[in-house]
Amino acid sequence: MNNKRFILFSSDEFIFGILVLLTTIFFVAESRWLRLYNSQAISAEKPVQVYLEESTQLENLAQILADSSLIESEEELKWAAGIFGWKRFQEGHYLVDQSFNYDAFLSKLGRGIQDPVSVTILPGRRKADIAERVASQLKFDSLTFHHTIEDSVLLAKHELDQKDVIGRLLPNTYSVYWTTSSESFFERILNEFDTAVVESYQEQMEELDRSVDEIVTLASIIEWEARNGEEKRTISGLYWNRLNRGMRLQADPTVNFAIGERRRLLYEDYQVDHPYNTYLYRGLPPGPITNPDLASIKAALYPENHDYLYMVATPSGEHAFSKTFEEHKRKSAKWRKWLQEQYRIKRMNEQKQN
């Protein structure tokens, strides 16, 4: 006797089963499709900067994105990357300030389509300070950039002397890729300086019969001296008046540069024998003392027309200008007296606290 059992389905049951199976397959496929092309797959509540220091494997990328809370599931990211064929991702800076689906985001990193970073160079800084700030915003380190801006071959290419470099580091905000080389970034700064200064004001420099380095040197002194931007052209006119009369500039910032320290100057500081000490040497110093901004450069090019020859800093950080030495002495004595009184009050307060 045959013990096999046969289960018979009616045609309606069979069709219903097929429909259930097809529906299940459809929903599974749709679910996978929706996950794969989910426009919110990579997202952040606020902008996130992703830095890949080197070419990065999928496993490491998944960990980086998870640590940055950009994805909910590392496994799902790896699954999507496998479907799209991405295994390795390029070094660089990538900004997540919107939502991405897996395809768009993985393709962006896989092809190395970086987002630029903004690198700001501030005016009135030393080379070491500029190198440190630049390096903090780009991949190379500060020592590398410092070596670059002192590279004799590169400077010769641009017909630059090492002493003049600081004046060419034009204050600005530069949009560049994080992985740009130190040399490329320096070239970018020099090119922007040429465009903004050399090409734009060549006629004015010729009219003044001064070289670009002389103008930048004067501008650097103005930059250091003027805390109030509205005084820049007035200070420039004063320095030009002294230069045109063959007087020493007697600019305190050049003495600060000579002693290598930015502080209130003492009597003995003015006696330091240094080529940048404009109390001892006539004319402009050998080179710029800092990096002037475009406003200071324009002030040097277009000085205010007046008869001032002297100035003294006031307690507010501005200057009192004078046409004669006698007037200057009176104003200087006034502010010295005020300063001495402030020191006296300070000492009294300190004594009371002790």
C-alpha positions in Angstrom: 0.0 0.0 0.0 1.4 3.4 -0.9 1.7 5.5 2.3 2.6 8.8 0.5 0.3 11.7 1.2 -0.8 14.1 -1.4 -1.8 17.7 -0.6 -4.1 19.0 -3.1 -4.7 22.8 -3.6 -7.5 24.3 -5.4 -6.7 26.7 -8.2 -7.8 29.6 -6.1 -5.5 28.6 -3.2 -2.6 28.2 -5.6 -3.1 31.6 -7.2 -3.4 33.2 -3.7 -0.1 31.6 -2.7 1.7 32.9 -5.8 0.3 36.4 -5.1 1.5 36.3 -1.5 5.0 35.2 -2.6 5.2 37.8 -5.3 4.0 40.5 -2.9 6.6 39.5 -0.4 9.3 39.5 -3.0 8.1 43.0 -4.2 8.1 44.5 -0.7 11.5 43.0 0.1 12.9 44.4 -3.1 11.2 47.7 -2.6 12.6 47.9 1.0 16.1 47.2 -0.2 15.7 49.8 -3.0 14.4 52.4 -0.6 17.3 51.7 1.8 19.8 51.8 -1.0 18.6 55.1 -2.4 17.4 56.7 0.9 18.0 60.4 0.5 18.6 60.6 4.3 21.1 57.7 4.5 24.0 60.1 5.3 22.8 63.1 7.3 23.7 65.4 10.2 21.8 67.9 12.3 24.6 70.4 11.9 27.6 70.5 9.4 30.2 67.9 10.0 33.8 68.0 8.7 35.1 64.6 7.6 38.9 64.4 7.1 40.5 61.4 5.5 44.2 61.6 6.3 45.0 59.0 3.6 43.4 56.6 1.2 40.9 54.8 3.4 39.4 51.3 3.3 35.6 50.8 3.6 35.9 49.3 7.1 37.7 52.4 8.4 35.3 54.8 6.7 32.3 53.1 8.2 33.9 53.5 11.7 34.6 57.2 11.0 31.1 57.9 9.8 29.6 56.0 12.8 31.8 57.9 15.3 30.6 61.2 13.7 26.9 60.1 14.0 26.5 60.4 10.2 25.1 56.8 9.8 22.9 54.6 11.8 24.3 51.3 10.7 27.8 50.4 9.6 26.6 47.1 8.2 24.1 48.8 5.9 26.8 51.2 4.7 29.1 48.3 3.8 26.2 46.5 2.1 25.4 49.6 0.0 29.1 50.1 -0.8 29.4 46.5 -2.0 26.5 46.9 -4.4 27.9 50.1 -5.8 31.5 48.7 -5.9 33.2 51.1 -3.6 36.0 49.7 -1.5 38.6 52.5 -1.1 38.1 56.3 -0.6 40.4 59.2 -1.3 42.1 61.4 1.2 40.7 64.8 1.7 38.2 67.1 3.4 34.5 66.4 2.9 31.7 68.6 4.3 28.4 67.0 5.3 26.0 69.9 5.5 23.1 68.2 3.7 21.6 64.8 3.3 23.0 62.2 0.9 22.0 58.8 -0.4 24.6 56.1 -0.3 25.4 56.3 -4.0 26.0 60.1 -4.0 28.1 60.1 -0.9 30.2 57.0 -1.6 30.9 58.2 -5.1 32.0 61.6 -3.8 34.5 60.1 -1.4 35.6 57.4 -3.8 36.4 59.9 -6.6 38.0 62.3 -4.1 35.6 65.2 -4.9 36.6 67.4 -2.0 34.9 70.4 -0.4 37.3 73.4 -0.1 38.3 74.8 3.2 38.7 78.5 4.1 42.2 79.6 5.1 42.4 83.0 6.7 45.6 85.0 6.9 45.4 87.9 9.4 47.3 91.2 9.0 50.1 92.4 11.3 51.5 88.9 12.0 55.0 87.3 12.1 56.0 84.6 9.6 56.0 82.0 12.4 52.4 82.9 13.4 51.2 82.9 9.9 52.8 79.5 9.2 51.2 78.0 12.4 47.7 79.4 11.5 47.9 78.2 7.9 49.0 74.7 8.9 46.2 74.4 11.4 43.8 74.7 8.5 45.5 72.6 5.9 47.1 69.1 5.8 50.8 70.1 5.9 52.5 71.2 9.1 53.8 74.6 10.1 57.4 73.7 9.7 56.8 72.6 6.1 55.2 75.9 5.2 57.9 77.9 7.0 60.5 76.1 4.9 58.5 76.7 1.8 58.3 80.5 2.2 62.1 80.5 2.8 62.9 78.3 -0.1 65.6 80.1 -2.1 64.7 78.4 -5.4 61.0 79.2 -5.1 61.8 82.8 -4.1 64.2 83.2 -7.0 61.4 82.1 -9.3 59.3 85.0 -8.1 62.3 87.4 -7.9 61.8 87.7 -4.2 64.3 88.3 -1.4 63.7 86.4 1.8 63.4 89.6 3.8 60.5 90.7 1.6 58.4 87.5 1.9 56.4 88.6 5.0 55.1 91.6 3.1 53.7 89.4 0.4 51.6 87.2 2.7 48.5 89.1 1.8 45.8 89.0 4.5 42.7 87.4 3.0 40.5 84.3 3.2 41.6 81.8 0.6 39.3 78.9 -0.5 41.5 75.9 -1.2 41.5 72.1 -0.9 42.7 70.7 2.4 45.3 68.5 0.6 46.8 71.3 -1.4 50.6 71.3 -1.1 52.6 73.9 0.8 54.2 75.1 -2.4 50.9 75.4 -4.2 49.3 77.4 -1.4 52.3 79.8 -1.3 52.1 80.3 -5.1 48.4 81.0 -4.7 49.1 83.8 -2.1 51.8 85.3 -4.3 49.5 85.3 -7.4 46.8 87.0 -5.4 49.2 89.6 -4.2 50.4 90.3 -7.7 46.8 90.7 -8.9 45.6 92.8 -5.9 48.7 95.0 -5.6 51.2 94.9 -8.3 48.9 94.9 -11.3 46.2 97.1 -9.7 48.6 99.9 -8.5 51.5 99.8 -10.9 50.9 103.2 -12.3 50.6 104.8 -8.8 53.9 103.2 -7.7 55.6 104.6 -10.9 54.1 108.0 -10.1 55.6 107.9 -6.6 58.8 106.5 -8.0 58.8 103.7 -5.5 59.1 99.9 -5.9 56.5 97.5 -4.7 58.8 96.4 -1.9 59.3 100.0 -0.7 55.5 100.5 -0.7 54.9 97.3 1.2 57.6 98.1 3.7 56.0 101.5 4.5 52.6 99.8 4.6 53.9 97.3 7.1 54.9 100.1 9.4 51.5 101.7 9.0 49.8 98.3 9.7 51.7 97.9 13.0 51.3 101.6 14.1 47.6 102.2 13.3 45.1 100.6 15.7 42.4 102.7 14.2 42.0 102.1 10.5 40.8 105.6 9.9 44.2 106.9 10.8 46.1 104.9 8.2 46.2 107.6 5.5 47.1 110.3 8.1 50.0 108.2 9.4 51.1 107.5 5.9 51.1 111.2 5.1 53.3 111.9 8.2 55.8 109.2 7.2 55.9 110.5 3.6 56.5 114.1 4.9 59.5 112.8 6.9 60.9 110.8 4.0 60.6 113.6 1.5 62.4 116.0 3.9 65.2 113.6 4.6 64.2 113.1 8.2 64.5 109.8 10.1 61.2 108.0 10.2 61.5 107.4 13.9 58.8 104.7 13.8 58.4 102.8 17.0 57.3 99.6 15.3 60.7 99.3 13.5 62.3 99.3 16.9 60.0 96.7 18.2 61.0 94.6 15.2 64.6 95.2 15.8 64.4 94.0 19.4 62.2 91.1 18.4 59.4 92.0 20.9 56.1 93.9 20.7 55.9 95.8 24.0 56.2 99.3 25.4 59.6 100.6 24.4 62.3 101.7 26.9 64.9 104.4 26.4 67.7 101.9 25.8 65.6 100.2 23.1 65.9 103.2 20.8 69.7 102.8 21.0 69.8 99.3 19.6 72.1 99.2 16.6 70.0 97.4 14.0 69.3 98.2 10.3 65.6 98.3 11.0 65.9 100.9 13.7 64.6 104.0 12.0 65.7 106.2 14.9 69.3 105.5 14.0 69.1 104.9 10.2 67.4 107.2 7.6 65.0 106.1 5.0 62.9 103.0 4.9 64.1 99.9 6.7 65.5 97.1 4.5 62.2 95.2 4.3 58.7 94.9 5.7 58.2 94.2 9.4 54.9 92.4 9.1 52.2 91.6 6.5 50.1 94.7 5.8 46.5 94.4 4.6 45.2 96.0 1.4 44.0 99.1 3.3 47.5 99.8 4.7 49.0 99.3 1.2 46.5 101.7 -0.3 47.3 104.2 2.5 51.0 104.0 1.6 50.1 104.6 -2.0 47.6 107.4 -1.4 48.7 109.3 1.7 46.7 112.1 3.3 47.9 115.5 2.3 48.9 117.5 5.5 51.9 119.0 7.2 52.2 116.7 10.2 55.7 115.5 11.1 55.2 114.1 14.6 52.7 111.9 16.5 52.3 110.4 19.9 50.0 107.5 20.9 47.1 108.5 23.2 45.6 106.3 25.9 42.8 105.3 23.5 45.3 103.8 21.1 44.8 106.6 18.6 47.4 109.3 17.9 47.8 113.0 18.5 49.5 114.6 15.5 51.7 117.7 15.4 53.3 119.9 12.8 56.2 121.2 15.0 58.5 119.5 17.5 57.5 122.0 20.2 53.8 121.1 19.8 54.8 117.4 19.8 56.7 117.8 23.1 53.7 119.4 24.8 51.4 116.6 23.7 54.0 113.9 24.6 54.4 115.4 28.1 50.6 115.5 28.6 50.3 111.8 27.8 53.4 110.9 29.8 51.9 112.7 32.8 48.6 110.8 32.3 50.4 107.5 32.1 52.5 108.1 35.2 49.3 108.9 37.1 47.8 105.6 35.9 50.9 103.8 37.2 50.6 105.6 40.5 47.0 104.6 40.9 47.8 101.1 40.0 50.5 100.9 42.6 48.2 102.3 45.3 45.5 99.8 44.5 48.1 96.9 44.7 49.3 98.2 48.0 45.8 98.3 49.4 45.2 94.7 48.3 48.3 93.5 50.0 
